[in-house]
Amino acid sequence: MKVRLIAIGGKMPGWVTQGYDEYAKRLPADLTLELVELPLGHRGKGADLARAKRQEGDQMLAAIPKGDRVVALEVEGRNWSTEQLATHMEGWRMEGRNISLLIGGPDGLDARCSAAADQRWSLSALTLPHPLVRVLLAEQLYRACTILQGHPYHK
């Protein structure tokens, strides 16, 4: 199964790349984690934020491969424990579809991306920094895989 992390923004600090890569390499061979970074819409003095968000939405929707299960990361989504994530991952694997996880920009996801999602997941009621979300997602996918593999430190 392939999991794509489709995220708005690039130029992450070194610790983000290091953390993400560390957990991505720990994933089992049958799970590929791919990061798709999309440019941040123009922001700054006098910028049209609605337009920037729409442009980000256009890019994000175009980056989702046909047939993928789409999961939008949103504060208003459902909270999942790591065990619940493992259950979802097992179901996704049984469907035989790849997964696209959507991470919006600083102003969240475009409404069309939310509407296109099969599921909406909230990592926390807190507003998390986008760089941290990348590392956290890679780590949680790894933890969920260890649960599915019956790893002893999850008992």
N, C-alpha and C positions, 0 to 999 in steps of 0.2 A: 504494500500500500504506500502511496506517496501522499505526504502531507505538505502542502504549500502554505507558507506563511507569507501572505500578501500584505505588505506594510507600506504605508505612506511615510516617506522620509528616508534619508540616507546619511552618510557621513557620521556614523556612530562612533563614540569613543572606543578606544582599544579594549577596555574591560567588557564592553557589550559583545564585541566580536569574539573575544576570548571565551566568555561564559557561554555564549550561544554555541560556538564550535565544540566546546568541551562536552556539552550534553548531546549535541547532534551526533558526535562520533560514538557515544555510548549506546545509541539506539540499536535494536536488533537489525540484522541484515535485511529482513523483510519489510522494514519501515524506513523510507527515505524522507528526510526533512529537507525541503528546499526553501530558501529565502528569496522572495521576489520583492525588491525594493523599488518603489515608485516615487517620482519626484514630488516634493511638497508643492502645493499650489502657491502662487505669489501672495505673500503677506508683507505688510509693512504699512507705512504711513499712506493713508488714502486708498488702501487696497480694498477690493470688493470681496469680502470673506465668503459670501454666498457663492460667488463665481468660482473662487479658489476651491471650495468644497465640492462644487459641481464638477470641476475639472478633475479633481482627485477621484471622484466617483466614476467618471468616464474611464479613467485609466484602470481603476480597480476592476470594474465590470469587464473590461476588455482583457484583463489578465487572468480571469477565471476560465479554466479549460471547460469545454462542454462536457457535461456528464458528472462533474465534480459535485460532491455534497458541499454546500457552502455553510460555514459557521461564522457568524458575525460576533466579534468581541465587542460587547457593549455593557456599560454600567447597568442598563435596564434589563439585561439578559438574565438567565437563570444561573444561580450559583451551583457549581458542581464541586464535590469533594474529589480528591485524587482517585478514590475508589469508583466514584460515579463516572469520572473521565475514562477510567479503564473499561467500564461497562459500555460506555458510548463507543470507545475505540473498537471493542470486540464486535459490536453491532455494525459499525462502519466496515470493518474488515469482512464481515459476513455478506454485506451488500455488494462487495466487490467494486466499490467506487473509491476514487481518490478524494481527498479532502482539501478544501481551500479555507484557511482561517484568515479572516479579514481584520486588519488592525488599521483604524482610521488615523487621520492626522490630529493636530492639536485641537481641532473643533469637532472631532468625532467623525463618524461615518456619514456619507451622503445617504439620504433617505432611500434612494434606489438600491443601495447596497444592503441596507437592512431588509428591505422588501424582498430582495433576491435570496436572502438567507433561508436555509432549511431549518437552522437552529440559531438561537441567540444565547451566547454564553457570557457571563460576567465573572471575571477573575476576582473582583472585589467591589464593594460599594465605594471604596476609596478611589480617587483619581490617581492612577499610577503613571509614572513617566514612561513614555513610549519606548525608550531604550530598555528599561527594566522589563517591560512586557515581553520583549523578544526572548530574553534570557529565562524569564519565568515560564513562558510557554514551552521552550525546549526542555527545561528541567521537569515540568509536569508531564510532558509526553514520555520522557524517560522513566519517571516514577510510575506512571500508569503501565508502561510496558513491564516493569519489574513486578508489578502486582499480577499481571496476566501470566507472567512466567513463574509465578509462585515463589518469588525470591524470599528468603527467610526473614529479612529485616522489615518485612511488611506484615508480620504477624503479631 
